[in-house]
């Protein structure tokens, strides 16, 4: 990337940015080619007006507020909002001058790129929101890091990371407008409680009691905003923690099971194998060989 010759579509109404571009004239035969991407801290006067755009594009609001007019339809931009565009889709983007936007963008081309957007969303010309903005942001930061590294492998790595990002968006997507509701705020509060207290939590009933919410309603919230039950989310966190504890520390499997609140090591081993694809003993041996 030549920082002295940036694409014309890069806005100059920016306070600070980490942006990259790979190839502004990607091959028409490429299935998926990343063109550019980055993170922008918008100036108070930030405005973008485009009647069309030459590539498939997706943007994510990390902070601040603004307004979006996408194909003539107006949306309020808030943290967690995602939207996409491409050839033939008009975009007008405005930052709130008092709560300026911080947003991520990614532009790419190719039939596979278009198909991934249409499959995982937000579909071209559509708006959605994510229930896990931190996870989406982490995936985007990895794309930017690789985009700026400029190695012989960058193009292929970026193509793989684009699919990962879109899968993460699909996994956490909720319909636009729900993130500001009381129900979503309750879901986020309970999800954070599970994450912060996973060691001491052991059942759905305990989660519900400590979150001061009815267990049936908590399950309905997770069905509405997530792709798993509250207890499945708890087990996912515990198995991730177990994998970290088992790596290279020489701790017996039975002790790790006890530390994570499992009285039956055999039950723990079955859950670990279901989550990781290996038994704890097989996982430890693999880590030792590595």
C-alpha positions, -999 to 999 in steps of 0.1 A, spaced: 0 0 0 13 34 -9 1 59 17 8 89 -6 -17 76 -32 -49 65 -16 -82 57 -33 -104 85 -43 -133 70 -22 -113 73 10 -129 103 29 -107 132 41 -133 141 67 -115 119 92 -98 127 125 -78 95 126 -78 63 105 -61 29 100 -68 21 64 -54 -2 38 -60 -10 1 -47 -40 -17 -58 -38 -54 -81 -12 -69 -84 -31 -101 -90 -67 -90 -92 -95 -116 -127 -100 -129 -122 -137 -126 -113 -137 -89 -139 -154 -67 -132 -130 -38 -107 -102 -38 -103 -77 -9 -99 -42 -22 -96 -20 9 -107 -17 45 -101 1 78 -112 19 108 -122 56 107 -128 82 134 -151 106 117 -149 144 119 -180 163 131 -187 175 95 -183 140 81 -207 134 51 -206 108 23 -228 110 -8 -225 83 -34 -250 73 -61 -232 40 -65 -200 22 -56 -178 0 -77 -173 -28 -51 -192 -47 -25 -190 -28 7 -199 -34 43 -196 -10 73 -200 -14 110 -206 14 136 -184 9 167 -191 42 185 -211 74 181 -243 82 162 -252 93 127 -277 90 99 -277 67 69 -298 70 37 -295 37 18 -313 35 -15 -336 63 -3 -345 48 30 -333 65 62 -318 48 93 -304 60 125 -268 48 130 -259 36 165 -232 13 179 -236 -22 166 -252 -12 133 -241 -29 101 -250 -21 65 -239 -31 30 -239 -16 -4 -225 -21 -39 -230 -12 -76 -263 6 -80 -270 12 -43 -269 49 -33 -254 58 1 -256 90 21 -238 88 55 -237 116 81 -220 117 115 -236 133 145 -214 164 152 -216 159 190 -213 121 191 -191 115 161 -190 81 144 -162 56 147 -168 30 120 -152 1 102 -154 -6 65 -145 -34 41 -146 -34 3 -142 -64 -19 -152 -78 -53 -160 -112 -69 -190 -135 -73 -181 -153 -41 -180 -121 -22 -214 -111 -33 -228 -146 -26 -213 -145 10 -230 -111 16 -263 -123 3 -261 -155 24 -248 -142 57 -258 -106 55 -265 -79 58 -277 -84 22 -266 -57 -3 -287 -25 4 -298 -38 38 -292 -28 75 -288 -51 105 -273 -50 140 -251 -74 160 -257 -87 195 -219 -90 200 -202 -59 187 -170 -67 205 -166 -100 186 -173 -83 153 -148 -56 161 -121 -81 169 -126 -99 136 -124 -66 117 -92 -56 136 -76 -88 124 -85 -80 88 -69 -45 92 -38 -60 107 -33 -84 78 -43 -58 53 -15 -35 65 11 -63 67 15 -66 28 30 -101 26 28 -126 -3 0 -144 16 -20 -113 25 -45 -116 -3 -55 -152 5 -55 -146 43 -78 -116 38 -102 -137 17 -105 -162 45 -109 -135 71 -137 -119 51 -157 -152 52 -149 -155 90 -162 -119 96 -194 -125 77 -200 -158 95 -195 -139 128 -220 -113 117 -245 -140 108 -240 -157 141 -247 -126 161 -271 -107 138 -304 -93 151 -331 -74 131 -324 -37 129 -340 -17 157 -340 -43 184 -307 -33 200 -323 -3 217 -351 -23 233 -355 -32 270 -355 -69 261 -321 -66 243 -307 -47 273 -318 -75 296 -303 -101 273 -270 -83 272 -270 -79 310 -276 -116 315 -251 -127 289 -224 -105 305 -233 -119 340 -228 -154 326 -194 -144 312 -182 -127 344 -194 -155 367 -190 -186 347 -168 -204 373 -195 -202 399 -226 -209 377 -238 -245 372 -274 -245 359 -300 -225 341 -320 -220 373 -290 -205 390 -283 -182 361 -319 -170 362 -319 -165 399 -287 -145 400 -298 -124 371 -332 -118 388 -352 -131 359 -376 -159 351 -358 -189 336 -384 -193 308 -381 -157 299 -343 -159 299 -345 -188 274 -369 -168 252 -344 -138 252 -316 -161 241 -337 -177 213 -346 -142 201 -311 -126 202 -287 -156 201 -282 -191 185 -279 -210 218 -296 -214 252 -282 -197 283 -268 -230 295 -252 -238 262 -235 -204 263 -223 -212 299 -209 -246 288 -192 -230 258 -174 -206 281 -164 -233 305 -150 -256 278 -130 -227 264 -116 -220 299 -109 -257 303 -89 -258 270 -68 -229 282 -61 -245 316 -51 -279 300 -25 -263 277 10 -270 289 3 -266 326 5 -302 337 -28 -300 356 -47 -333 358 -80 -334 339 -98 -343 372 -85 -311 388 -96 -289 359 -130 -305 360 -133 -297 397 -121 -261 393 -148 -255 367 -175 -269 389 -179 -305 376 -181 -331 403 -181 -360 377 -149 -360 356 -165 -384 331 -193 -360 325 -168 -332 321 -149 -353 295 -180 -360 275 -189 -323 273 -153 -313 264 -151 -339 236 -185 -326 222 -172 -290 223 -136 -296 211 -138 -328 191 -112 -344 213 -112 -359 248 -93 -339 274 -66 -366 274 -62 -364 236 -62 -326 238 -34 -326 263 -13 -351 243 -18 -329 211 -7 -298 230 24 -316 243 34 -328 209 30 -292 196 
